[in-house]
Amino acid sequence: AAPLIYLLFSLAMINIVLCVFNLIPIPPLDGSHVVGALLPPAWHWRWVQLERYGFLLIFALLWTGLLNIVLRPFVTGLLWILLS
């Protein structure tokens, strides 16, 4: 039973991390679409133009370790909510 519980917990953790990661407001992630919908039309066009640089920004955050600093509080909080 213990290996199954560990597997399920690991799969849930991966799902939570991917969920939080996808909500980061950096184009082309889904969080950027939420931000774009809240912007005025003139700003929305400029926001969409950032999409070509989004991958580079995400890679830079990953390379410097800042992505972990940004994601950790949200992942920990969501995990705490789900487990309590």
MODELLER restraints for C-alpha pairs under 7 A, 6 or more apart:
rsr = mdl.restraints
at = mdl.atoms
rsr.add(forms.Gaussian(group=physical.xy_distance, feature=features.Distance(at['CA:16:A'], at['CA:75:A']), mean=6.47, stdev=0.5))
rsr.add(forms.Gaussian(group=physical.xy_distance, feature=features.Distance(at['CA:17:A'], at['CA:75:A']), mean=6.10, stdev=0.5))
rsr.add(forms.Gaussian(group=physical.xy_distance, feature=features.Distance(at['CA:20:A'], at['CA:71:A']), mean=6.88, stdev=0.5))
rsr.add(forms.Gaussian(group=physical.xy_distance, feature=features.Distance(at['CA:20:A'], at['CA:74:A']), mean=6.93, stdev=0.5))
rsr.add(forms.Gaussian(group=physical.xy_distance, feature=features.Distance(at['CA:20:A'], at['CA:75:A']), mean=6.65, stdev=0.5))
rsr.add(forms.Gaussian(group=physical.xy_distance, feature=features.Distance(at['CA:21:A'], at['CA:71:A']), mean=6.92, stdev=0.5))
rsr.add(forms.Gaussian(group=physical.xy_distance, feature=features.Distance(at['CA:22:A'], at['CA:29:A']), mean=5.40, stdev=0.5))
rsr.add(forms.Gaussian(group=physical.xy_distance, feature=features.Distance(at['CA:22:A'], at['CA:30:A']), mean=5.70, stdev=0.5))
rsr.add(forms.Gaussian(group=physical.xy_distance, feature=features.Distance(at['CA:22:A'], at['CA:31:A']), mean=6.39, stdev=0.5))
rsr.add(forms.Gaussian(group=physical.xy_distance, feature=features.Distance(at['CA:23:A'], at['CA:29:A']), mean=6.65, stdev=0.5))
rsr.add(forms.Gaussian(group=physical.xy_distance, feature=features.Distance(at['CA:23:A'], at['CA:30:A']), mean=5.59, stdev=0.5))
rsr.add(forms.Gaussian(group=physical.xy_distance, feature=features.Distance(at['CA:23:A'], at['CA:31:A']), mean=4.04, stdev=0.5))
rsr.add(forms.Gaussian(group=physical.xy_distance, feature=features.Distance(at['CA:24:A'], at['CA:31:A']), mean=4.94, stdev=0.5))
rsr.add(forms.Gaussian(group=physical.xy_distance, feature=features.Distance(at['CA:24:A'], at['CA:32:A']), mean=6.93, stdev=0.5))
rsr.add(forms.Gaussian(group=physical.xy_distance, feature=features.Distance(at['CA:25:A'], at['CA:31:A']), mean=4.12, stdev=0.5))
rsr.add(forms.Gaussian(group=physical.xy_distance, feature=features.Distance(at['CA:25:A'], at['CA:32:A']), mean=4.01, stdev=0.5))
rsr.add(forms.Gaussian(group=physical.xy_distance, feature=features.Distance(at['CA:25:A'], at['CA:35:A']), mean=6.59, stdev=0.5))
rsr.add(forms.Gaussian(group=physical.xy_distance, feature=features.Distance(at['CA:26:A'], at['CA:32:A']), mean=5.10, stdev=0.5))
rsr.add(forms.Gaussian(group=physical.xy_distance, feature=features.Distance(at['CA:26:A'], at['CA:54:A']), mean=5.93, stdev=0.5))
rsr.add(forms.Gaussian(group=physical.xy_distance, feature=features.Distance(at['CA:27:A'], at['CA:50:A']), mean=6.44, stdev=0.5))
rsr.add(forms.Gaussian(group=physical.xy_distance, feature=features.Distance(at['CA:27:A'], at['CA:51:A']), mean=4.58, stdev=0.5))
rsr.add(forms.Gaussian(group=physical.xy_distance, feature=features.Distance(at['CA:27:A'], at['CA:54:A']), mean=5.04, stdev=0.5))
rsr.add(forms.Gaussian(group=physical.xy_distance, feature=features.Distance(at['CA:28:A'], at['CA:51:A']), mean=5.43, stdev=0.5))
rsr.add(forms.Gaussian(group=physical.xy_distance, feature=features.Distance(at['CA:28:A'], at['CA:54:A']), mean=6.18, stdev=0.5))
rsr.add(forms.Gaussian(group=physical.xy_distance, feature=features.Distance(at['CA:36:A'], at['CA:44:A']), mean=5.37, stdev=0.5))
rsr.add(forms.Gaussian(group=physical.xy_distance, feature=features.Distance(at['CA:36:A'], at['CA:47:A']), mean=6.54, stdev=0.5))
rsr.add(forms.Gaussian(group=physical.xy_distance, feature=features.Distance(at['CA:61:A'], at['CA:67:A']), mean=4.90, stdev=0.5))
